């Protein structure tokens, strides 16, 4: 078929944020579409199963289409669906979860309406900006990548994060140029400053800045930059992270504190968390609280005084939230930085029923299986790629009845639910939560129950 302009009606969003339209029964995926738009698209790519369309003209805009609140929305790859009314975004996300789970898991599940935080702007309390430098003027650039590229959009103002981070980024751009600190060139693997990472506390406003360096040491210029950053109100620490690898992995393993302290303190509900430079913690504290409370409610409704295994527990963010409803919580985490924070968090919160184990997770679970231990609840919160089959095997063996699975990827979630289905477990309730508002991403908390008649 020749590429040509066609008029189509947009049906819905699909996972990843593209809009779906059809030419007869032939699906066409379109960036920037809104459900119920009528648009003229140029079909720029066609293969046997689908085409890619580019909007040439919006003939009749949907009443769900709104003006994006960020001027860089069209070029920046950070958000993606700001042109859709927020209530409609949530409706589309619920639909995406329903359809993805049914298609891969093979069953229609009870997917609840999406829970969302009260504030869907200025919500991003962890920010990672790649850094580069222009060839001729040698200006330092820092921001998100342009969608589908590694070309940096130099962001002066980002409405989904606290404004102070924009001001600090501008200060770093100017100061780094003055100090002759070079920005990173990905193609040549040259230049000093690779990334700027912010971790900010919603609880007390303190900010930890991590400068990711293409070096194995911080030179005088970088130390001077850290000293200047330390003078900014609310900056409680500046650390260097050393990453000389030719990969897309953002941070290396080694850190050095250049100013102040190497952690922030966050509070969610009644729990205070110490979060170090190298530890994982949720980006959006308000949505994190919704997720914690959702998991807690699921456990309370289905067990009494349970013994909980918090697998892959990080800084024990979930485990500590469960202290009031559990007899005991065992937290297992391989990352030393996260486990050190978790042990500190247990002390800070005066908790006596949460135990933290720093070890290879597979080794610990294998030991539990050998000891024939069983847990009333297994909490799983894996990275985007989901759980390994080995991890799911352990979860199935160690679970008395309930698994609560927290996922940031509906596709890997559906795959893992299907695998657990073969082990005699059935997913019951799915509660989506909007963690990354105005982006295509969606979190889910799922209650999974062992069907005892199969065992």
Number of C-alpha atoms within 10 A of each C-alpha: 7 8 12 11 17 14 18 20 20 21 16 18 26 19 19 13 25 20 21 22 28 16 13 7 9 12 16 23 22 23 18 18 30 30 22 18 22 20 24 20 21 18 21 13 15 16 8 6 9 15 19 18 26 19 17 14 14 15 13 12 16 18 12 16 19 15 11 16 13 15 12 18 19 18 15 21 18 20 21 23 25 21 20 23 17 18 11 14 25 23 13 21 24 23 20 21 28 20 20 21 24 14 14 17 20 14 15 12 17 13 19 16 15 22 19 19 18 9 11 20 16 14 22 24 21 20 16 16 21 23 27 26 20 12 9 6 7 13 16 24 24 25 26 23 20 18 16 8 8 11 15 21 21 20 17 15 19 21 15 20 19 19 13 13 21 17 12 16 21 18 16 21 18 14 18 20 16 11 13 14 19 20 27 22 18 15 7 8 14 16 18 24 26 29 24 22 23 23 26 28 21 20 13 12 18 18 26 27 27 26 26 26 24 24 18 14 15 21 11 10 15 21 17 16 20 24 16 14 20 19 11 12 11 15 21 21 24 27 24 28 28 23 24 17 13 11 10 7 8 17 22 16 8 12 20 16 17 22 21 15 15 22 26 23 19 19 15 17 12 9 15 17 25 21 28 20 25 19 18 15 21 14 17 21 23 21 24 21 19 19 23 20 16 20 22 19 13 18 25 15 8 14 15 12 14 18 19 27 27 27 25 20 28 28 31 29 24 24 28 26 19 25 19 12 18 23 14 20 26 19 27 26 24 17 19 16 18 24 23 20 20 30 19 16 22 23 12 13 13 10 13 11 17 24 19 21 18 20 14 13 18 15 10 16 22 14 12 16 15 9 9 10 13 19 21 20 26 27 24 24 20 20 13 13 12 23 19 10 12 11 18 18 15 16 25 21 18 22 20 17 19 26 29 22 23 24 25 22 20 24 20 20 27 23 19 19 23 19 16 22 18 9 18 15 21 20 23 12 18 23 21 28 28 28 27 21 27 23 17 22 19 23 23 26 23 25 21 23 22 20 14 10 6 8 7
